[in-house]
Amino acid sequence: MGISRRTLLASGAAATICTPAMIRSAAAAGDPIVVASMYDLSGGLEAAGKPMYDVLNFAVDEMNAAGGLLGREIKVVSFDTQTNMQLYAQYAQEAALKDKVAVVHGGITSASREVIRPVLDKYKTLYFYDMPYEGGVCDRNIFIDGLTPAHNTEVLVGHGLKNWGKKVYTLAADYNYGQITSDWVKKYVKDGGGEVLGTEYFPLDATNFGSTISKIQAAKPDWIMTVLVGGGPISFYRQFHAAGLSGKIPIASTTFGGANDQLVLTPEESDGIVVAYNYIESLDNPVNKDFLQKFRAKYGADYPPISDLTMSSYQGMLLWAAGVKKAGTIDRDKMIEALESGISIDGPSGKVTLDPATHHAIFDVHLAVFKDKKMNLLETFPQRKPADTAAVCDLKKNPREAKQYIIKVN
Amino acid sequence: MDLVAIVAIDFVYAIATLALISLGLAIVFGMMRIINLAHGEFMVMGSYSAAVAVHHGVNIWLAILVVAPVAVGIIGVILERLIIRHLYGRMVETMLATWGLSLFVVGILTMIFGDITEGVPTPLPGIKIGAYQTSGYSLFVIALTVATLFGVYVILRSSRLGLLARGTMQNAEMAAALGTDTSRIYAVTFAFGAALAGLAGGVLAPVSGVFPTIGGSYIGRAFITVISGGTAPLAGTASASLLFGIINQVATFLTNPVYGEVALLLAAIVLIRILPQGITGRYLRGSL
């Protein structure tokens, strides 16, 4: 079984405790390269955080088994941020100042990212945010390998307009990700000659969708786009099915399945939902098959499906490691230069390249449909660019920028 | 016309779910004056009992209507004996204890079942009204809520146990002097409230899903309903659910669910300002 989650946690804690010794010797060659992982392992978002933590450690264990990086072992210092913004601020400082880590991987919500980003900027500590999010972050110190709206929304809208019809109804989460993404939906639908009949926003714990389902029926859309986030909104799919509408009005979603939502629904409730992600587990390529086989051998055959969110953490670690190899050092400025050189990896989701101008990812987007709780590949859209962030952000021209743009869509 | 029917069902359904999630709390808070902050978790335990039973092949109706309330009722008895009974008359302490209990239950459920558990499938198909569709299960929830309210009324009003319970809650010392085992009555009443919470959790499991932290989305609305309802557990819950359900749905239809929730909260604030004792503190006094 190798290293269990428990011993990993224990060693993470031990590493945190005995850091003073490490600071003194951090620079010496032959000593481990210290990497911070900052995921919510409790407090509400642990369902998302735990698998990210597992794949990150899996990536590090693989690298160490292959001799480490630059001849040095990689050591993960884990911070459980407990879905608590205050802890993010505190731990980011601790990682940068006390542990003097080479890089921080982590942050799940956009809110948490915006807490740690300025802290790590200030202390010149490299930051990898490995998550799908609403786009627009423009900061030389941060690298982001997750989906942004332009990556997958256009693909989904295109599929809907072509196969289902021109009239769309959008249901979205009531915070910046949902609002910005639904603006993109509007734009792409309009560009494609369609019409958005209505957009409704829901809090993350909404559970009653009765009135919404009535409103949808009154509006008579050809299909529905969901940008819902949170545990409560899963009940939309359930209530939609209970009303006898599943299969009658097709659904495309930018988020469904991202946190393995299909596992809490019956197959009838989730069949036919169309999604688009960078990674889906059923991808038929040797890197993916090898990854899944080794990962499941270590973490158990009954480990839940690896979602796109989770895969981002794994590939983020690989991208960082590729940067270390290229730079030949863990010095932050040299690392940024190396990562900005158009570096790419061949990961389980295919080729992933870091875009030098935006520090976001260029990768394949896979359109898939749910059947029996599994995503079945429909079509691959190769090497899609982060067009949304690229519209506002050029770090080659303005390397001193460090902000998140609210991207205006019209 | 069909749309009117569909919307009407939505309205009644919203009122019914409010009443259903509040009833158990109304018994425990309204009658026993215990602020049970673990009420949401009692419901969640009901949902899990139903889900586990269904996944072990138990008939879904049996799981929802029998397994969920009985399981949570039994847990209620145990918790009353272990924790609550030591804290009668000490409101702040019961709040702290039940809050701790709710965190504990969430932790235990996460440990046992993990963060994701397959929910309970909806046992009824959708029904067609003209060109529109609605959930057949919504109609079942409405019918069940009416039946439950009526059942609770009959038990409290006409059964010997209901009489003893009401007597004990009004004046425990006098009831004890007249030969009632008040400690047992307390335990049974608490278990009854817990079982109603379990029933609500079981019934709503196919609608809202089953995960450890979902109790949080019920507890706020349940407390607002019960407190606004006032001292009479049944009349209070029914009248407050009616009022808030309508306000919530009107706002939801005119705008969106976020403002629907805001309207509900605003209405509750205004109501408590005008009627500090709740609806039944002013009207319908002396009712159940």
Boltz contact constraints between the chains, C-beta under 6 A:
constraints:
  - contact:
      token1: [A, 47]
      token2: [B, 115]
      max_distance: 6.0
  - contact:
      token1: [A, 174]
      token2: [B, 258]
      max_distance: 6.0
  - contact:
      token1: [A, 200]
      token2: [B, 256]
      max_distance: 6.0
  - contact:
      token1: [A, 202]
      token2: [B, 257]
      max_distance: 6.0
  - contact:
      token1: [A, 203]
      token2: [B, 258]
      max_distance: 6.0
  - contact:
      token1: [A, 205]
      token2: [B, 217]
      max_distance: 6.0
  - contact:
      token1: [A, 206]
      token2: [B, 257]
      max_distance: 6.0
  - contact:
      token1: [A, 207]
      token2: [B, 208]
      max_distance: 6.0
  - contact:
      token1: [A, 207]
      token2: [B, 217]
      max_distance: 6.0
  - contact:
      token1: [A, 210]
      token2: [B, 10]
      max_distance: 6.0
  - contact:
      token1: [A, 210]
      token2: [B, 13]
      max_distance: 6.0
  - contact:
      token1: [A, 211]
      token2: [B, 10]
      max_distance: 6.0
  - contact:
      token1: [A, 211]
      token2: [B, 252]
      max_distance: 6.0
  - contact:
      token1: [A, 211]
      token2: [B, 253]
      max_distance: 6.0
  - contact:
      token1: [A, 214]
      token2: [B, 6]
      max_distance: 6.0
  - contact:
      token1: [A, 214]
      token2: [B, 7]
      max_distance: 6.0
  - contact:
      token1: [A, 214]
      token2: [B, 10]
      max_distance: 6.0
  - contact:
      token1: [A, 217]
      token2: [B, 132]
      max_distance: 6.0
  - contact:
      token1: [A, 218]
      token2: [B, 3]
      max_distance: 6.0
  - contact:
      token1: [A, 231]
      token2: [B, 211]
      max_distance: 6.0
  - contact:
      token1: [A, 232]
      token2: [B, 217]
      max_distance: 6.0
  - contact:
      token1: [A, 234]
      token2: [B, 209]
      max_distance: 6.0
  - contact:
      token1: [A, 235]
      token2: [B, 208]
      max_distance: 6.0
  - contact:
      token1: [A, 235]
      token2: [B, 209]
      max_distance: 6.0
  - contact:
      token1: [A, 242]
      token2: [B, 122]
      max_distance: 6.0
  - contact:
      token1: [A, 242]
      token2: [B, 135]
      max_distance: 6.0
  - contact:
      token1: [A, 242]
      token2: [B, 137]
      max_distance: 6.0
  - contact:
      token1: [A, 243]
      token2: [B, 126]
      max_distance: 6.0
  - contact:
      token1: [A, 243]
      token2: [B, 133]
      max_distance: 6.0
  - contact:
      token1: [A, 243]
      token2: [B, 134]
      max_distance: 6.0
  - contact:
      token1: [A, 243]
      token2: [B, 135]
      max_distance: 6.0
  - contact:
      token1: [A, 244]
      token2: [B, 126]
      max_distance: 6.0
  - contact:
      token1: [A, 244]
      token2: [B, 133]
      max_distance: 6.0
  - contact:
      token1: [A, 245]
      token2: [B, 133]
      max_distance: 6.0
  - contact:
      token1: [A, 263]
      token2: [B, 116]
      max_distance: 6.0
  - contact:
      token1: [A, 264]
      token2: [B, 116]
      max_distance: 6.0
  - contact:
      token1: [A, 264]
      token2: [B, 118]
      max_distance: 6.0
  - contact:
      token1: [A, 264]
      token2: [B, 119]
      max_distance: 6.0
  - contact:
      token1: [A, 264]
      token2: [B, 209]
      max_distance: 6.0
  - contact:
      token1: [A, 266]
      token2: [B, 121]
      max_distance: 6.0
